[in-house]
Amino acid sequence: MQPIKLEIEGKYWDSQIYSGILYLFTLDGEIISIDWEKLINRLNIEENLKLALLCAFSRSDYLYSREFDLLFGDREIKHVITNKFLNLSNYDLIITKNKIEEYTLTKQDSPFPFPHSDSTIYLNNIYTSSKDGIHRATCNRRRSKYVVSTRREKKWDAPSLSVTGSYGSLAVAAGDEGLFEIGLKSDFYDDKINFKAPRLLSSSHCSDCGWTFYSIFASSHVADGYHATFKKEKIDDRVYKREFNEIKFSRNIFNNSGYSWGTQDKIYKVSGNIISIVKYSPWQRDNNEEYHKLGEIHLENWKGNVVSGKNALFGIVIECENAIVVKLSNDDFHNIPGEPVNWRIFPRSKYYENQLHIIYDDRLSIYSFNQDYFVDQRLKKIGSEHLFFKGR
């Protein structure tokens, strides 16, 4: 199944999508906040493709419900829905600069340092990492003047390469300084990290990081990647406690070294043109089965060396020297040639986890991958398992 692509004209540095708003960080140091729900709902397509359009770009959660899990067992129903996605993939969905202005909520100077190295949205706050540290600003479409607050807060002043939020804290990749965690106020996670100063999890080099449930995986191009593992226990009906456990290096997980990354239940390691896959199950720690090898992926030589990788619900996204390669959860490959300015996925999102955003010199290309709806989540080797299926 081909992905569905939507293109937005313009010169951008970064993009985020959260709670019905698309945030475009421009090369002029501005943030354009777009009413994404309205834009998608008003796209001119046939009425019988509206469901596919909605699932593709604004409600990726719809077809993962229990009802659709049962309906997809019916081949005729599955065939009808699959054809909707296939037909929609033939459309040229292009949003011009004039069209963007029609759906723009606010256009404002960015309160963040430019250029930032990474950004994330967590609990109605935008966080950015840069050589000037970690900064925060609230984002709320109900704000009186600007969607993004002009009052920023500096969370940390150390140079940072990557930031991502979950479980009441921020994971921060700080290069040669290592992997850090910044505690945030939380009503649900009582793990004694609600402090102002970041805490060091490992002094080993870290250029990127991702959440593997309540633990954090650190990636590095100059040293071995590693897994900062935590334990989680329930204190009462609504409060959990996270406690740091240990650092496990990638070479000990895979029995050899190479660039590695991890998100949710999958960890990957590349050596040459071979990518090894491990399934991470922290609840199997007591049985010494928390890391289970699933196999390998072979990349064609023409794609070049691996620059970086991310784990998504729909598969894994691998930036190579000559293309962005998407290995899909149904075992297909989708190759996207060209050199991007930036790209990102949204693995911890509720509504946009099927999207891949790729920024080029003159446009933002948004790819929506929808084959994963029809993949058995409990058996898939590529991509994260949907949380709906955990424990089933």
Salt bridges, closest charged atoms under 4 A:
GLU7 OE2 - LYS5 NZ 3.42
GLU7 OE2 - ARG363 NE 3.23
ASP14 OD2 - HIS116 NE2 2.77
ASP14 OD1 - ARG344 NE 2.94
GLU30 OE1 - LYS107 NZ 3.84
ASP35 OD2 - ARG141 NH2 3.02
ASP61 OD2 - ARG59 NH2 2.78
ASP69 OD2 - ARG392 NH2 3.15
GLU102 OE1 - LYS99 NZ 3.48
ASP118 OD1 - ARG344 NH2 3.03
GLU153 OE1 - ARG136 NE 2.64
GLU153 OE2 - LYS155 NZ 3.67
ASP176 OD1 - HIS205 NE2 3.78
GLU181 OE1 - ARG199 NH2 3.17
GLU181 OE2 - ARG242 NH1 2.81
ASP191 OD2 - ARG242 NH1 3.06
ASP208 OD2 - LYS310 NZ 2.72
ASP224 OD2 - ARG251 NH1 3.10
GLU243 OE2 - LYS241 NZ 2.96
GLU246 OE2 - LYS248 NZ 3.55
ASP265 OD2 - LYS266 NZ 2.87
ASP265 OD2 - LYS279 NZ 2.97
GLU290 OE2 - LYS248 NZ 2.38
GLU290 OE1 - ARG285 NE 3.63
GLU296 OE1 - HIS298 NE2 3.75
GLU300 OE1 - LYS303 NZ 3.78
ASP331 OD1 - LYS327 NZ 3.05
GLU353 OE2 - HIS386 NE2 3.35
ASP362 OD1 - ARG363 NH1 2.94
ASP372 OD1 - LYS380 NZ 2.76
ASP376 OD1 - ARG378 NE 3.37
GLU385 OE1 - LYS279 NZ 3.36
GLU385 OE1 - LYS390 NZ 3.22
